[in-house]
Amino acid sequence: DLMLFLIHCTDGPGRAAIRADNYEAHRAYLRDSTVDIKLAGPQVSDDGSARIGSVFVVDVPDRAAAEAFAAG
């Protein structure tokens, strides 16, 4: 049986440039992943002016699979 896991990723301070530099690789990883991503989206700052992280809901067999996906 598969389970839904919520993965909450928050960028550290001053990480906007790192996020921007890796955005295309991030999108490619998500596109090519075999994980069943049920929901995904950015976290934005309170004023909506900046992305500050990401949220994913994935359907995987266990926590180890969710952690492996997040580590990728």
C-alpha positions as semicolon CSV with decimal commas, in nm:
position;residue;x (nm);y (nm);z (nm)
1;D;0,000;0,000;0,000
2;L;0,112;0,351;-0,072
3;M;0,091;0,646;0,168
4;L;0,064;1,018;0,128
5;F;0,354;1,219;0,271
6;L;0,378;1,596;0,305
7;I;0,723;1,737;0,232
8;H;0,773;2,094;0,348
9;C;1,094;2,262;0,223
10;T;1,185;2,608;0,348
11;D;1,470;2,804;0,194
12;G;1,727;2,951;0,428
13;P;1,803;3,323;0,436
14;G;1,980;3,454;0,128
15;R;1,896;3,147;-0,081
16;A;1,715;3,324;-0,366
17;A;2,018;3,309;-0,597
18;I;2,073;2,939;-0,526
19;R;1,704;2,872;-0,593
20;A;1,720;3,064;-0,921
21;D;2,042;2,891;-1,032
22;N;1,892;2,545;-0,972
23;Y;1,534;2,604;-1,084
24;E;1,561;2,427;-1,422
25;A;1,735;2,124;-1,268
26;H;1,467;2,118;-0,997
27;R;1,189;2,119;-1,257
28;A;1,364;1,845;-1,458
29;Y;1,397;1,630;-1,144
30;L;1,026;1,665;-1,074
31;R;0,931;1,599;-1,436
32;D;1,149;1,287;-1,460
33;S;1,069;1,147;-1,116
34;T;0,885;0,817;-1,091
35;V;0,729;0,932;-0,762
36;D;0,356;0,999;-0,779
37;I;0,342;1,372;-0,695
38;K;-0,016;1,445;-0,592
39;L;0,032;1,814;-0,519
40;A;0,324;2,055;-0,543
41;G;0,371;2,426;-0,524
42;P;0,584;2,711;-0,398
43;Q;0,575;2,877;-0,061
44;V;0,580;3,252;-0,094
45;S;0,665;3,531;0,145
46;D;0,381;3,698;0,334
47;D;0,373;3,984;0,084
48;G;0,390;3,743;-0,213
49;S;0,706;3,898;-0,351
50;A;0,943;3,601;-0,317
51;R;0,946;3,223;-0,324
52;I;1,071;3,094;0,008
53;G;1,029;2,719;-0,028
54;S;0,820;2,436;-0,168
55;V;0,550;2,194;-0,056
56;F;0,489;1,847;-0,199
57;V;0,238;1,574;-0,130
58;V;0,371;1,247;-0,264
59;D;0,223;0,897;-0,275
60;V;0,502;0,652;-0,191
61;P;0,541;0,318;-0,011
62;D;0,709;0,451;0,303
63;R;0,892;0,734;0,476
64;A;1,226;0,622;0,332
65;A;1,092;0,671;-0,021
66;A;0,960;1,018;0,071
67;E;1,296;1,110;0,222
68;A;1,482;0,982;-0,084
69;F;1,258;1,191;-0,310
70;A;1,317;1,500;-0,094
71;A;1,692;1,442;-0,088
72;G;1,700;1,432;-0,468
